[in-house]
Amino acid sequence: MSVRNGSDYIDALGDDRAVYLDGERVRDIRVHPAFRRTVGSFARLYDFQAAPENLELMTFDIGNGRRTNRAWKLPHSYAELVERRRALEAWSSLNCGWLGRSPDHVASTLSAMVMGIDLFERHGPARAKAVLDYYHHARENDLFVSYVIQNPQADRGKTAGEQKNKHLVASVVDEDTAGITVRGAKMLGTSSVMSDELFVANIQPLGRGEEAYALSFALPIGSRGLTLMSRKSYEAEARSSFDYPLSANFDENDAIVYFDDVKVPWERVFVYRDTDMARAQWHDTPMHVYQNYQSQVRLMVKMRFLAGVARRLAETSGLIDMPAVKTKLGELSAEASMVEAFVLAMEAGGAGYGDYFLPSRSLLYAAQVKTQDMYPKAVARLRDLAGGGVIMLPSSVRDFEDPYLRSIIDATQVSPVRDATERVRLFRMAWDAVGSEFASRHVQYEMFYSGASHITTANAYRTFDWGTALHMVDDIEALQGTPPLAQSAPAVPSLIASG
């Protein structure tokens, strides 16, 4: 049966997309040194799903001789949700959780839109039809869709409509019978450089008078007038996979996406000039839950990787039997297990949503609050275990080519269980996970991809079962009863008066 593979994905990137880096337009991201290895990492995901031995794990039958990734599956039961998660987990394991916006992320978002199609029906039959048609198009072609849902920071004390430039934030400037015209910018465009299409929406609150920003639509990355201005490429500066194994292969990139009067046909418009709907699509449907559930599955894999690196560091340095080191490893392993426990609990505590089965909303938001704070602490534990070993390393893999330098490396990079090359390779990996520019970006990413802490804690507060908690408090208050009424008593003379 036909399944999208790596070659299919790479071939589709040969369009006329306008990607800019270092002041120049990138003519072909598939071969450019800033993007090519990460493109290869995404291609490996598709090759993995297309392998005959992985077809059942990774894909499901959609008819007409086609199978597609399980990320597009709309689960009707707990068992189907778990089956889908195993596919997400397997994909994430191929990159140890470092590709935060892999194709299954926005596929989860779009699938959840269909689960909440009733809301779009109320917004308008044409908009609901656009959602359904696009979902089927993306699913049947197994598209890699990325998204931009945040606004440029600019003056953060003002809303989109209060900015000096009214079209700083992507907004509608015209419409006709064919569609709408959009002008302005969105961010962060994670993985957008390497994706097939782009989903555009607004997750930040909008008020009255800001209807021009209340948009939700999708379009190909190669659309006319769509410009992607890439941030600095960590892949381009990673001299080799030996020196920077994570930076070199998993730099999914981020980009400012600018719409220079981009035409969007009506059949790709899902929300239009409705500020209430722009918000409701996220929180009154499963969209926000489903996409962030995928992120927790990915983080579960990433935390396992960090725990593995930590243990290997301890073994390589001869510290594995020290009580203090085992304490740190125990803390890291407990944190990795905690993320896994949250994922399993979200599934077990899930509930029906119409015909579908969703992970627990309250447990998801609890997980986001805890993991947002946990990740930088986990990185700090790794730093403690690595010490100066991640700094005093050869300048690059090329030092091994010189016989004299190689003799110094062999003499100084000593381990009780590994040779000098293996020790350097491990500590290079550790540095790329905790100290490189790539690693710093990931700390920032894990802390803020789901919103600032006041947003995630507000979501946890909003969805917690306060009724049950307060009912128990009321029960204990009832057990306490009330104190007896005080009996009348003669007034106690004042000491001052009696003195």
C-alpha positions in Angstrom: 0.0 0.0 0.0 1.2 3.5 -0.8 2.8 5.3 2.2 4.7 8.6 2.1 8.4 8.0 2.4 11.5 10.2 2.7 12.0 10.6 -1.0 8.4 11.8 -1.4 8.9 14.3 1.4 12.2 15.6 0.0 10.8 15.9 -3.6 8.0 18.1 -2.3 10.4 20.6 -0.9 11.6 21.5 -4.4 9.2 24.3 -4.7 9.8 28.1 -5.0 9.6 28.8 -1.3 11.1 32.2 -0.2 13.5 31.4 2.6 16.1 34.0 3.6 19.2 33.4 5.7 22.2 35.7 6.3 20.9 38.3 3.8 20.4 35.9 0.9 17.6 33.9 -0.5 18.1 30.1 -0.1 17.6 28.5 -3.5 17.2 24.9 -2.3 16.9 24.0 1.4 17.4 20.4 0.5 21.1 20.9 -0.2 21.9 24.1 1.8 24.3 23.5 4.7 22.0 25.3 7.1 19.1 22.9 6.5 20.1 19.8 4.6 20.8 17.4 7.6 17.7 18.3 9.5 15.7 17.8 6.3 17.3 14.4 6.2 16.2 13.8 9.8 12.6 14.6 8.9 12.9 12.3 5.8 14.0 9.5 8.0 10.7 9.8 9.9 8.9 9.1 6.7 11.2 6.3 5.7 10.7 4.7 9.1 6.9 4.7 8.7 7.1 3.3 5.2 9.3 0.4 6.2 7.1 -2.8 5.9 7.9 -3.9 9.5 6.6 -0.5 10.8 3.5 -0.1 8.7 1.1 -1.3 11.4 2.7 0.6 14.2 3.0 3.9 12.3 0.1 4.1 9.9 -3.5 3.2 9.3 -5.6 2.4 6.3 -7.6 5.3 4.8 -8.9 3.4 1.8 -8.1 3.4 -1.9 -4.7 1.7 -1.4 -3.5 4.5 0.9 -2.1 4.4 4.4 -1.2 7.5 6.4 0.5 8.4 9.7 -1.4 7.6 12.9 -1.1 11.2 13.9 -4.1 11.8 11.6 -6.1 9.2 13.5 -9.2 10.4 15.4 -9.4 7.9 18.3 -12.8 6.6 19.4 -11.5 4.8 22.5 -8.8 4.6 25.1 -7.2 1.7 23.2 -7.1 3.7 19.9 -5.6 6.7 21.8 -2.8 4.5 23.2 -2.2 2.9 19.8 -1.8 6.4 18.3 0.6 7.4 21.1 2.8 4.5 20.4 3.3 5.8 16.9 4.1 9.3 18.2 6.5 7.8 20.7 8.3 5.7 18.1 8.8 8.7 15.7 10.1 10.9 18.6 12.5 8.2 19.6 14.3 8.5 16.2 15.4 12.0 17.2 15.4 11.4 21.0 12.8 14.1 21.4 14.8 17.0 19.9 12.5 17.7 17.0 9.8 19.6 18.9 7.7 20.4 15.9 7.8 17.2 14.0 4.9 16.5 11.5 2.8 14.8 14.1 2.4 18.0 16.1 0.3 20.1 13.8 -1.4 17.0 12.4 -2.7 16.6 16.0 -4.0 20.2 15.8 -5.8 19.7 12.6 -7.2 16.4 13.6 -8.6 18.0 16.8 -10.3 20.7 14.6 -12.3 17.9 13.0 -13.3 16.5 16.4 -14.7 19.9 17.2 -16.3 20.5 13.9 -19.6 21.4 15.5 -18.0 24.7 16.7 -17.0 25.5 13.1 -20.5 24.6 11.9 -21.8 27.3 14.1 -19.2 29.7 12.8 -20.5 29.0 9.3 -21.1 26.0 7.0 -18.5 27.2 4.5 -15.8 27.5 7.2 -16.6 24.0 8.5 -16.4 22.6 5.0 -13.0 24.2 4.6 -11.8 22.5 7.8 -13.0 19.1 6.7 -11.7 19.4 3.2 -8.3 20.6 4.3 -8.0 17.8 6.9 -8.7 15.2 4.3 -6.3 16.8 1.9 -3.5 16.9 4.5 -4.3 13.4 5.8 -4.5 11.7 2.5 -1.2 13.3 1.3 0.4 12.9 4.8 1.5 16.5 4.7 4.1 18.0 7.0 2.2 21.1 8.2 3.8 23.6 10.6 2.1 26.6 12.2 2.5 30.2 13.3 0.1 31.2 16.0 2.0 33.8 18.0 2.3 37.5 17.2 5.6 39.5 16.9 6.4 40.8 20.4 6.8 44.5 19.4 5.3 46.7 22.1 4.2 44.0 24.5 2.1 46.4 26.5 -0.3 46.8 23.6 -2.6 44.4 21.7 -2.3 43.6 18.0 -4.7 46.4 17.1 -2.9 49.0 19.3 0.5 48.7 17.6 1.7 51.7 15.7 1.8 49.6 12.5 -1.7 48.2 12.2 -0.4 45.5 9.9 2.5 44.4 12.0 0.5 41.4 13.0 -0.8 39.3 10.1 -4.3 40.7 9.3 -6.8 40.8 6.5 -6.5 43.8 4.2 -8.9 42.8 1.4 -11.4 40.2 0.3 -13.2 39.3 -2.9 -15.1 36.3 -4.2 -11.9 34.3 -4.6 -10.6 34.8 -1.0 -8.8 37.1 1.4 -5.6 39.0 1.2 -3.3 38.9 4.3 -0.5 41.3 5.3 1.8 41.3 8.3 3.9 38.9 10.4 3.6 35.9 12.6 6.1 33.8 14.6 7.8 31.5 15.6 7.6 29.4 12.5 9.3 26.4 14.1 10.0 23.8 11.3 8.3 26.0 8.8 11.3 26.1 6.5 11.2 22.3 6.2 7.4 21.8 6.0 5.0 21.4 3.2 2.3 23.8 4.3 1.6 26.4 7.0 -1.4 26.7 9.4 -1.9 30.3 10.5 -4.0 31.3 13.5 -4.1 33.6 16.5 -3.9 32.1 20.0 -3.5 35.4 21.8 -6.7 37.1 23.1 -8.3 39.6 20.8 -10.8 42.3 21.7 -13.5 44.3 20.0 -12.2 46.2 17.0 -9.5 43.6 16.3 -11.5 41.5 13.9 -8.9 41.9 11.1 -6.5 39.7 13.1 -9.1 37.0 13.9 -8.0 34.6 11.2 -7.3 30.9 10.8 -6.2 29.4 7.5 -3.7 27.2 5.7 -1.6 27.5 2.6 1.5 26.0 0.9 4.9 27.3 2.1 5.7 28.2 -1.5 2.7 30.6 -1.8 3.4 33.8 -3.6 4.2 36.7 -1.2 5.0 34.3 1.7 8.5 35.0 3.1 10.3 33.0 5.8 13.2 34.9 7.5 15.2 32.2 9.3 16.9 32.7 12.6 20.6 31.8 12.8 21.2 28.3 11.8 22.9 26.1 14.5 23.2 23.4 11.9 25.3 25.6 9.6 27.8 26.3 12.5 28.0 22.6 13.6 31.2 21.6 12.0 30.5 17.9 12.1 28.1 15.4 13.6 30.9 14.2 15.8 31.4 17.6 17.4 27.7 18.6 17.5 25.5 15.6 17.0 22.3 17.3 18.0 22.8 20.7 16.4 24.0 19.1 13.2 21.0 16.9 12.7 18.0 18.2 14.7 18.0 22.0 14.2 14.4 22.3 13.2 14.9 26.1 12.9 12.5 28.9 13.6 11.5 31.8 11.3 9.6 35.0 11.2 6.9 34.5 8.6 5.9 37.6 6.7 2.7 37.8 4.5 3.3 40.4 1.8 -0.3 40.6 0.5 -0.7 36.9 0.3 -3.9 35.6 -1.3 -5.7 32.9 0.6 -8.6 31.2 -1.2 -11.9 30.8 0.7 -11.6 27.0 0.7 -8.5 27.4 3.0 -10.1 29.9 5.4 -11.3 28.3 8.7 -12.0 31.3 10.9 -12.7 34.8 9.6 -13.1 38.1 11.4 -14.6 36.6 14.6 -12.6 37.3 17.7 -14.7 34.9 19.9 -14.2 32.1 17.4 -10.4 32.8 17.1 -10.2 32.0 20.8 -12.9 29.3 21.0 -11.2 27.1 18.3 -8.4 26.5 20.8 -10.2 25.9 24.0 -13.8 25.0 23.1 -12.5 22.2 20.8 -9.8 19.6 21.6 -7.2 21.5 19.6 -5.1 22.9 22.5 -5.2 19.6 24.5 -4.5 17.3 21.6 -1.4 19.2 20.3 0.1 19.7 23.7 -0.5 16.0 24.6 1.7 15.2 21.6 4.4 17.6 23.1 4.3 15.7 26.4 4.8 12.4 24.6 7.8 13.9 22.8 9.2 15.3 26.1 8.8 11.9 27.7 11.2 10.6 25.1 13.6 13.5 25.5 13.7 13.1 29.3 14.7 9.4 28.9 17.5 10.5 26.6 18.8 13.1 29.2 18.7 10.5 31.9 20.6 8.1 29.7 23.3 10.7 29.0 23.6 11.4 32.7 24.1 7.8 33.6 26.7 7.3 30.8 28.6 10.4 32.0 28.7 9.0 35.5 29.9 5.6 34.3 32.5 7.1 32.0 33.9 9.3 34.8 34.1 6.5 37.3 31.5 8.1 39.5 28.6 5.7 39.2 29.0 4.2 42.7 29.2 7.5 44.6 26.1 8.1 46.7 25.8 11.7 45.8 26.0 10.9 42.1 23.3 8.1 42.4 21.1 10.7 44.2 21.4 13.0 41.1 20.7 10.1 38.8 17.8 9.1 40.9 16.3 12.6 40.7 16.7 12.6 36.9 15.2 9.2 36.5 12.3 10.2 38.8 11.7 13.3 36.6 11.8 11.2 33.4 9.3 8.7 35.0 7.1 11.6 36.1 6.6 12.8 32.5 5.8 9.2 31.5 3.4 8.9 34.4 1.6 12.1 33.3 1.3 10.8 29.7 -0.1 7.4 30.9 -2.4 9.2 33.4 -3.7 11.6 30.7 -4.7 8.5 28.7 -6.2 6.5 31.5 -8.0 9.6 32.8 -9.3 10.5 29.4 -13.0 10.9 28.5 -15.3 10.9 25.6 -15.8 14.0 23.5 -18.7 13.3 21.2 -17.7 10.2 19.2 -14.0 10.6 20.2 -11.8 9.8 23.1 -9.4 12.5 24.4 -6.7 12.6 27.1 -7.5 14.3 30.3 -7.4 18.1 30.0 -6.7 18.8 33.6 -3.8 16.3 33.8 -2.3 17.7 30.6 -2.2 21.2 32.1 -0.8 19.9 35.4 2.0 18.2 33.3 2.7 21.5 31.5 3.1 23.4 34.7 5.5 20.8 36.2 7.6 20.1 33.1 8.0 23.8 32.3 9.8 24.2 35.6 11.5 20.7 35.5 13.4 20.9 32.2 15.9 23.6 33.1 16.5 21.8 36.4 17.2 18.6 34.6 19.7 20.3 32.4 21.4 21.8 35.5 21.7 18.3 37.0 23.5 17.1 33.8 25.8 20.1 34.0 26.7 19.1 37.6 27.5 15.6 36.5 29.6 16.7 33.5 31.6 19.4 35.4 34.5 20.7 33.4 34.7 17.7 31.3 32.4 19.3 28.7 34.7 22.2 28.4 38.2 20.7 28.3 37.7 18.8 25.0 39.6 18.9 21.7 38.7 21.9 19.6 37.1 19.6 16.9 37.3 16.2 15.4 40.1 17.4 13.2 42.5 17.3 16.2 42.4 13.5 16.0 44.0 13.7 12.5 47.3 15.0 13.9 49.4 12.2 15.4 51.0 14.4 18.1 47.6 15.9 19.2 46.1 12.4 19.1 48.7 11.3 21.6 47.8 14.1 23.9 44.1 13.3 23.6 44.8 9.7 24.4 46.9 10.7 27.4 44.3 13.3 28.8 40.9 12.0 27.9 41.0 9.1 30.3 38.1 6.9 31.5 38.0 3.7 33.4 35.5 2.1 31.0 36.0 3.9 27.6 38.8 4.8 25.3 39.7 8.5 24.6 37.7 8.7 21.4 34.6 7.3 23.1 35.0 9.7 26.0 35.3 12.8 23.8 32.3 11.7 21.7 30.1 11.3 24.8 31.1 14.6 26.3 30.6 16.3 23.0 27.1 14.9 22.9 26.5 16.1 26.5 27.7 19.6 25.7 25.4 19.8 22.7 22.5 18.8 25.0 23.2 21.3 27.9 25.7 24.0 26.8 25.7 24.8 23.1 23.6 27.5 21.5 21.3 24.7 20.3 20.9 23.5 23.9 20.1 27.0 25.1 17.4 27.3 22.5 15.9 24.1 23.8 15.8 25.3 27.4 14.0 28.4 26.2 11.7 26.3 24.0 10.7 23.8 26.7 10.0 26.7 29.1 7.8 28.7 26.7 6.4 26.6 23.9 3.2 26.2 25.8 3.1 29.8 26.9 4.5 31.7 29.8 4.1 30.2 33.3 1.2 32.4 34.2 -0.7 31.0 31.2 0.0 27.3 32.0 -0.8 27.8 35.6 -4.1 29.6 34.7 -5.0 26.6 32.5 -4.3 24.2 35.3 -6.4 26.4 37.7 -9.2 26.6 35.2 -9.5 22.9 34.5 -8.8 21.4 38.0 -11.8 19.6 39.7 -12.3 22.3 42.3 -15.8 21.0 43.0 -14.5 17.7 44.4 -11.8 19.3 46.4 -14.1 21.9 48.0 -16.7 19.3 48.6 -14.3 17.4 50.8 -13.5 20.6 52.7 -17.2 21.2 53.2 -17.5 17.6 54.6 -14.9 18.1 57.2 -16.3 21.5 58.2 -19.6 19.7 58.7 -17.9 17.2 61.0 -16.5 20.1 63.0 -20.0 21.4 63.7 -20.4 24.7 65.4 -19.2 25.8 68.9 -21.9 26.2 71.6 -23.2 29.7 72.1 -21.4 31.5 74.8 -23.3 31.9 78.1 -23.8 35.3 79.6 -21.1 36.2 82.1 -20.4 39.1 84.3 -18.0 41.6 82.8 -14.4 41.2 84.0 -13.3 44.3 85.8 -10.6 46.2 84.1 -7.2 45.8 85.7 -6.7 49.5 85.2 -10.0 50.3 86.8 -9.4 48.0 89.8 -5.8 49.2 90.2 
